[in-house]
């Protein structure tokens, strides 16, 4: 008597389809599946070792931070194929002098290995050698990292000291995105790196020390994000950025004394502007602590603007809006409606001298924090009654504002008298992702 052959995967799938059952959803491959497969089936071993490698050396690779270093070294030595992406967050070295030297030698050897010869994406960061003096005792960036320069497209480097100088011939011909976080880099080296990136499109700087003045000129840069990146007495000068569309400034209190944008004719997204930046100059437009020096100069290219105030100051907002006649979207960020006496002249808006963007362009308004009290209502109501082409207003509200309170808001805001009958009001809890200012975010 013949025995029935066991059903294969193919016949099982066919029977399921014939019976009308849905085929099972394939599971997403895990990071170690390739290694497990080559361990089980010997015929897969050569294929895995020559396939392109995306290596993420995080907790999921090995829970022990110290054991990750030799494990990464072994993977790179055993893998004969090219590594396209290499990400190692928080590289940790031993403090003991001998072990430290051994660990440092391992890190240096990675970027001299054949596996990283054609690297396209690089993300590395180092844990401070001493957390009590984290800003002073950082790991020096291995010189071998610069060997990846000819092929990398995206680079993120964090918590280390850049070399004091780089070769004049150094070039990053394909680099489009550069992120520097908590690094010490001299002004000369920074400018040298920037001038070596002929196709750079995105630049993000956070807590970069040793640079008193950032001078940025790039014919290709489209997005620039800054965070705690220049000292209290520092200066940022964008000399020539003909393609710059997005400029994200440090949050108030994070440093920055002067901002000058000499030439950025395509600038469309700008924020967060705050009175804590003592001087802002964009082309011929000048602000002193967010107060326009003159209303004769305007900036028509800006379509999205973020303003930040510690308390509602309607007069200040109106003055700023006069300088951006083509503004389409406005973020009013982190407004703390404290018990500050309301300005008596805040409602004295001369409709015979209207703000141009309120008449013809402003379509979306976002209040990052809305408490629903008298001052908040007064502030928001101004836009409801005067913005003639508004399509949407978003209010970020706290959990303490219940449904009954929200229902009262429609009456208090005089929604029935809206200048734009098509405008939609939306109350969103502040933690909701739908309120995220994605245009203002930086990685």
N, C-alpha and C positions, 0 to 999 in steps of 0.2 A: 504494500500500500504506500503510495507516494505521499510524502509529507508536504504540507503547504509551505511555500516560501514565505519568510517574514516580509511584511510590507515595507517597502522602501519609503524614504521621505517623499519621493516624487509621487508614488502611488497613493500615499496617504493624503497628500495635498489634492490630488485629482479627485479622490473619493469625497473629500470635504466639499470641494466645489460642486461635484455632482449632486451632493445631498443638500446643497444650498447653504452650507455653513460658511461663515466668514473665515478666511485664512487668518491664522494667528499673526499679530503684529510683531515684526522682528525686533528683537531687543537691540538697544543701542550698544555698540561695541565699547567695552571698557578699556581703560588705558593699558592694562596689562594683558589683554586678550592675545595680542600678537606674540608676546613672550611665552604665554601659556601654550599657545598653539604650536609654536616651534619646539617646545619642550615635550609635547605629547607625540607629535608626528615629525619624525626626523626629516622627511622629504620637504617640510615647510621651512626647515632651519635656514638653508641658503637664501630662500626668498625673503624671509623676514630680515635677515642681516643686510640685505642689499636694498630694501625698500626705503623710500624717504622717511625720515624720522622726525616726529614732533615730540620733543621731550619736555615734560613738565615735572620738575623735581620739587614737588611739594609734599605735604603730609601724606597724600594718598600713595606716593611712591615709597616713602619710608617715614615712619613716625619719628624716628630719631634724627635730629638735625645734623649731628656729627657723622652719622653713618651714611647720610646722603652723599657726602663728598666722594668717598671711595666707590659708592654704587654708581654715581654719575660717571666717574672715571672708567669703570669697567664697561658700562654701556657704550661709551664713546669709543673705547678701544676694540670692543667686540663687533660693533656695528660698522659694516663696511660701506653702507650707503650714505647718501648725503643727509644731513640734518637741516631741515628747512626752518624749524622753529625751536627755540631753546628758551625756556622760562625757568628761572631758579629764584624764587622769592626768599629773602632773608637767609642768605648764605652765612653760616655761623662757623667761626674758626675758634680753635682752642686758645686760651689765654697764655698757657705755658709757652715759653720762648721756642723750644724745640718743636713742639707739636704745631705751634703757629707757623713756623717756617715750612713744615711739611704740608700743612693745609694750603698755605699760600702757593706753594709750588704746584700742588694739584690744580688749583684754580687757574694758574698761569698756563698749565699744560693743556687745558681744555681747548683753548682758542688757537693752539698750535696743532691740534689734532686734525687728521684728514676729514673727520666727520663734520666738522664745523666750517669747512672750507667754502661752502656755498650757502651759508646761513642767510635767511631772508628776514626773520623776525627774532629779535633778541630782547628779553626782559630779565634783568638781574638786579638784585638789591642785596645789601649786606647788613647784618645786624651790627649795631655799635659795639666796639670793643669794650667800652665802659659806659653803661647807661647813665652813670652820674655825670659824665662829661661827654654825652653823645655827640655834641656838635664839634668837639675838639679831637676825639679819638675815633676817627673813621678809618676804614680799610682803604688803602690806596688802590685805585682802579688798575687792574693788571694791564701793562702795556700791550700784551698780546691781544686784548680786546679789539684794538685798532686794526688787527689783521682781517677782521670781518668787514671792514669799511667798504670794499669794492662791491659787495653783493647785498648788504642789508637794505631793506625797504622801510622797516619800522624798528626803532630802538627806544627802549625805556631803561634808564639807569638811575638807581636810588641809593642813598646812604653810603657815599664813598667820596674820596678825594680824587679829582682829576689830576693827570700829570701836569707839571708846571709848564710844560711846553709840548707842542706836537710838531712833527716834521712839516716844514713849509709845503711839501709836496702831497701831504695827506689829503685825500679826497673821499667823499661819500657820494658817488655819482648817481646812485639809485634811491637814496634816502628821502622818503616823503613825510615821515612822521617821527618827531623827536620829543621825548619826554624826559626831563631832568628833575628829579625830586630829591631835596635834601642833599645836595652835592656841593662841594667846595670847588669852585672853578674861577680862575683868574679872568680878568677882563680881556686880556690878550688871547687866552686860549678860547674863551667863549666866542669872540669875534672870529677867530681862526676857524673854529668848527662851523660856525654859521656860513662863512664865506666858502666853505668846502662842500656845501650842499646845494648844488645847482638846480635841484628839482624839489626842494623842501616845500611842503604844503601846510603842515601843522606843526606848531611849536608850543610846548607847555613847560612852564618853569615854576617850580615851587621851592621856596626856601633855598635858593642858590646863593651861597655866600661869596665873599671876596670881590663882588662886583658892585662898585658904587654907582656906576652909570651904565645902563643897558642902551646900546645904540644898535638898532635893528634896521638893516637894509636887506631886502630880498625881493627879487623880481618875480618869485613864484609863490611866496607865502600867502595862504588864504585864511588861516585861522591861528590866532595867538591867544593863549591863555596864561594868566599870571596869578600866582597865589603866594603871598608872603615872600615875594622874590626880590624886593629891593628894600634897602634899609629906610629908616624913618627920614633920613636926610637924602635918600637916593633919588634918582631921576631916571625916567624911562623916555627914550627918544626914538620914535619910529621915523626914521629919516626918509626912506623911500620904500613903499610897499604898494606897488601899483595894482596888485591882485588881492590885497587884504580885504576880506569881507566880514570877518568876525573878530572882535576884540573884547576879551573877557578880563576885567580888571580885578585886583585883589579886593576882598571884602573889607568893609570899613574896620579899622583897627588893626589890620594886618600889615601896615606899613605902606610907604609910598608917599612921597612929598610932591612930586611934580610929574605930570604926564604931558608929553608933547608929541603930537602926530603931525609931522610936517607935510607928508604926502601919502594919502591913502584914498584915492578917488572913488573906490568901489566899496567903501565901508558901509555895511548894511546892518550889522548887529553890534550893539554897544551896551556894555553894562559891567558891573553895577556902578553907576555914577553916584558919588556920595560927597557930602560937604567935608568929609574928613580928608579927602585929597585936596590939598590947599590950592593947587593950580592945575587946571586942565586946559590944554590948548590943542585944538583940532583944526588944522588949516588956519583960517582967520577967526575961528570961533574960540572965545576965551571965557573960562569960568573961574571965578575966585570963590573957593568954598561953595561951589555949585551955583553961585550967583552970576548970571551973564554980565560980562563987562559992557556989552552993547547988544541992542536988538537989530542992528543993521546987518549983521552977518548971520547967515543960517547954514545948515548942513542938510541938503536935500537927499543925500544918498541913504541916510539911516532910515531903515524900515522897522526895526525892533530895538526897543530901548528899555533898560532896567534902571530904576531909581531906588535908592534906599534912604530912608529917613528914620530917625529915632522916634519921631512923633509926627502926626499929620500936619503938613504945612502946605495948604492948597495954593497960597500965593507963590511959593517957591516952585511948585510943580507947574503952574501956569506959565511962569517966566521961562522955565526950561523948555516947555513944549513949544513956545514961540520960536525956538531955535531949530526945531525939527519939523518943518512944514509938511513933510511927506510921511510922517510916522504912521504905521499901520497897526502896531501892537505895542502895548505899554505894560510893563511889570512894575508894580509898586511893592517893594520887597520889605519883609520883616518890620512892618509898621507896628510900633508898640503904642497903642492908644492909652497913654497914661493920663493921670489927672493933671493935665496941663491946661491952663486957661485957653479957651478957643479965641483965635484972633478975630477981632470984630470985622476986619476988612476982608476976611477970607471969602465972603460971598459976593463981594462987589466986582462982578465980572461985567465988563462993558461989552455988550453984544454988538455995539457999533464998531468995536475994534476987536473982532473975534480972533481966536487962535485958529490958524489955517487948518492944521491937522484935524481939529475937532469938527470942522465944517465939511471936509472932503475926503479924509483918509483913514482916521482911526477906526479900526474895525473890531479890535479885540483888546480887552482890558482884564488884567489879572491882579487881584489883591492877594498877596501872599498870606497875610494875617488880617483877619477881619473879626473884630470882637462884637460888633453890632450895637455899640453904645452910641451916645449922642454925637461924639466927634467922628466916629467911623461912619455913621449914617450921613452926616453933613458932608464929609469928604467924598463919599461914593455918589451921593445924590447929585453933586455938581456935574459929574460925567453923564449920569442918566438924563439930566435935563438939558445938556448942552452938546453932547457928542452926537452928531446928526446921522452918521453912517455906521454906528456900532452894530455888530452882529452878535457878539457874545461878551458877557461879563462873568468872570469866575471869582468866587469868594472863597478863600481858604478859611474855614471856621473851625473852632475848637470843639471838642466833644461836649463841652458844657452848654453849647447852644443847641437846644432841643428843637423838635418839630414845631412846637407851638411858637417858639421864639422866631423861627424862620418864617412862619406864616405872617407874623407881625411886620417882618422886614419889608415885605412887598408894599405894605401901606406906608411905612415910614419913609421908604425910598421914593414914594410917589411914582410908582411904576406906570400908573395910568397916564402920566404926563410926559412919558419918555420922548426925547427928541427924535429917536429912531424907533419907529413902531416894530421893526423886525428884530430888535435886540432880544436875546435870550439870557436870562439870569440863571446861574448855576451855583448852588452852595455845596462845597465839597469839603470833607474833613481834611485838615491840613496834612495828615499823613498819607492821603490817597495819592497814588502815582499819577492820576489824571491831572493833578495840579503841577506836576514837575515842569520846570522851565528847561526843557531839553535843549533849547537853543543856547542857553547860558551855561550848560554843564560842560565840564572838562573831565577827562578820564582820571 
